[in-house]
Structures are given as structure tokens and as C-alpha cells.
Amino acid sequence: FHDWRELDGNVWRCRDNPSCRLIYGAACPSPPIERRGPLVTALRKGSLKATFDFVTMPTLWHTAAGLDLLAYDVVFHLGLGVYDGHDKLLIELGAYNERRGGDAQGSTAGHTIDAGSAQELPPPPELERRIMSLSGTSIQGFKIDVAPARAANTFICNETHHRALRAHALGDGAPSAVYFIHLPYPAKGDEGHTALGAGVAALISTLVQQQIEEAARGDE
């Protein structure tokens, strides 16, 4: 996601939000043509044999509506959301069926994301199993925490993940896995976001590798 505070009308600025800095690298007033951020570099140089596509979005309600989620095998959404330290990555375990707050343009949205649906949308069992297997572990110096769907998490990150979970539930032809990872600000000395990018890349690789190994074993 792009910045959402003190924007002077520019919802595409990427300066303060680490989730877009991991994609683009240097701060920028609008998305550059090339994606050369530390997460991009780490994933492309890593051991996963996969094709990666990197998309950033302004922090606006319904911003994910334009994403063709069914075009992806696996979806990872990233957003700023860890404020009690610089060494923790938080994986969301489900989404909450509610919207609260003003977006980067000060707009609000209807409180309910999916009318008539349950208050909480849990992940399917196989995703929950993978996520929970990492809870409390450490990857590349980052502690992995897990948080359930909750009323305190009803901003645009939650809306985006709710949509992704609904896409996954469609079944055949839908993404086989969807995740939301909340990030901290980079630690002092990591202004280039290199360490943060390496940690996120390692977490993504771990979750994908789990899925590959499950498929090889024939797990359901």
C-alpha cells in the first residue's frame, strides 16, 4: 500500500509505508516503471522457482476491487500494521466483516463488507495449519506472530484480505492460498529496508514451500 497521511493530495506517494518501499526501494512521489525494492530483489534471487508479480495500491476503500485475484496461484498482501517494535511480522488469521475509518482521501465506506455474512471470515483449514505452524517462530531475525480476525482490525488491509479469502473460497481456478502479512517500520540502520525485505521474502518462501511439500505428500 502507498502512504495515507499528510499526502497533499497525492495518494500514490510511497515514502513512509514500508509495504510499498519493499517493492520500489527509494521513496517516490508516484510509482516508478521498474520495481527494484529489496523484497523484489530477495524473491527473485531466492530459491523459489516461481514467477512474481508485484502490485501496489493507494490506501483507499475498495482499492483491491481492480485486482484480478483469480489470475494468481498464491496471493500475499502486505501492509503496515506492527507498531510495537521493528522485529515482528504479523500474519492475519482470517478477516473481520466490517469497515472503519477514513481512507487516504478522508472517505468512509459502509460498515459491512459482505452483507448477510458472518462477522468473522476464517481461513480454510490448510491455511490455518500453515500459519499456526509458524506462530512464535523466528525467521531471518523476525518473530512471527499470528492474530485472529478482530474488531480492532477493520481498516483497508482487512477489507483487502476479506476479498482475497472470498476469492480463495471459490474453489477451482481460484488462488490456492491467500495471506496478509502486517509489517513494522524498518529498524534503525535499515533505512533501505533491506533486512525487512529479506525477512518478508523468507516468510513468503517458507509458506510457499510448505504448500509445495504438502502437495508432494498428497495432503489435503
N, C-alpha and C positions, 0 to 999 in steps of 0.2 A: 504494500500500500504506500501511497505518497503521503506527504505531510498533511496535517489538518488544522494546524494552529498558526495564527499570525501570518496568513498567506498573502495578504494584499491582493486578493482576488485570483491568485494563481493556484488552482487545485492540483496542478501537475508538478509542483515543485518537489524535489527529492533532496532534502538536506538533513532533516532531523530524524526521520523514520528509518531505523536500521533495516527494515524489511525491503525497502526499495534500494537502499545503499548496497545491500548484499548483491543486488542484480546489476546496478550501474557503476558502483565503485565511488567515484568522486561525486560530490554534491553537484546538482544541476537544476536549472530553472524549469526544464522540461525534459522528457525522455530522450536521450541520445539515440542515434540509429543503432549503434553497437552496444551489446551487453558484455561488459568486461569486469563485472564485480567479482569479489572474492568467492562467493558461492558458485557463480557460473564457472569460474576457473577451477575450483576444487572438484566440482562434479565432473567436469569434462576431463580432468586429469585423473580421476579416480578409477576404481576397478570395475564399476558397474558398466556393463555393455548395454547402454540404453541411449535413446535419443531424447534430449531435454528441450523443453520449450518454456521460455520464461516470459511471463506476462505481469505487468504492474497495473494497478488501478487507482484512481483517485478515491479518497475516503468519503464516498457519497453513498447514501442509501440506494439500494438496488444496483450498485456498481458491478456486481458479478452477473447481472442478468444477461450481459452480452457474451459471457464465456460459453463456448460450446463444450460443456463438460463431457459430453458423450464421445468427443473426439480423442479423449485421453485414456490410457490404460490405468494410470495411477495419478492422483491429484494431491499435491501438497500446497496448502495455503499457509502463508506466513504473515504475521503481524506483530507490532509492538504490543506487549502486554505483561511484561515482567518488570516490576518497579522496585523490588526489594533486594536487588543485587545484580551482579553482572555475570554470574557464573551458573545460571539456571536456564533451562529450556523447558517450557510447559506445553505438554500435549493435551489437547482438549478431548475429553471422553464424552462425546455427544454434543448436542446443541439445545438451546432453550427457545421455545416458540414465542419470542417476544422481541420487540424493538424499543429501545430507549435512547434518548439523547439527540443532539443536533449534529449534523454532519459538517463537512468542511465548508459548506456554504450556509450553515446555520439552519438547514431544513430538517424537519422531523418527518417521521413516517408513521403509518398506522401501527398500533401497538402489537398486533398479532401478525406473525409471519405467514402462518398457514391456518386459516380459519377452520375450525372443526377438528383439528388435530390435537394430539396430546401436548401437554405443557413441555414435556421433555422428549427429545428425539435421540435415543441411544444409538451407539454404533452397533453394527451387526457383531455376532459373537467372535468371528475370526479377527476382526479389527480390534475389538476389546482385548482379546487374548494377546495380540502382538503388543499393543500399547502397554498393558499392565505388566507384561514381562520386563519392560524397561523401567518401570517406576522405581525410583530410588537408586538406580544405577548411575554411573558416570561415563560419559563419552567425550573424549578429547578435552577433558577438564571441565565439562559442563554437567551439572547434576540434572537428571531427568525427572521432572515432576509430572503428575497427571492430575487433571481437575475435571470433575463431572459437570454436566450442564447445570447452570445455576442462574438465579435472578440477577446476580451481580455482573454477569457477563451477557449483556444484551445489546452491545453496540454492533457496528458493521462487520467486525470479524465474526461474530456469532451468526449474523444473518447469512454471511457468505458460506460458513461451514454448514449451516442448516440446509442451504440449497444443494451443496455438494453431497450431503448424506442422502437427500431425497433422490438425487441423480443416481447414486450408487444403488439405491433400493429398486431401481427399475429393472435390474437383472441383466439379461443378455444384451451385450452391446454397450452396457454402461461401464463406467470406470470400475475396475476390480477392487480398488481401495481409495479412500479419501481421508486426508489427515489435515488437522490445523495445528500449527506449532506457534506458540507465542514466544516472542524474543525479548531479551533485555536490551538496554543500551550497551554499547561496547564498553569494555573496561578501560580504565586509564592506560594509555600506552598502545591501545588497539584502535586508534582513531581511523585507521584504514580498514577496519572491520575484518581483518584477515583471520584472526583467531575465531571470531564469531562465525565467519563463513565456513571455516574448517569444521567447527563443531556442528553446525547445522547440516553440512554436507555429510558428515559421519553419521548423524542421526537418520537422515533420509536414506543413506546407503544401508544402514542396519535394518530399517523397516522393510525396504525393498528386498534385501537379501533373505529376511525371514519368509517373505511371501514366496520367493523362488524356491527355497528349501522345502516349504510346505507343499508346493506343487509337485516337487520331485518325489516327495514321500506319498503323495496322493491324499494329503489331509483335506478334510472338508472345512 
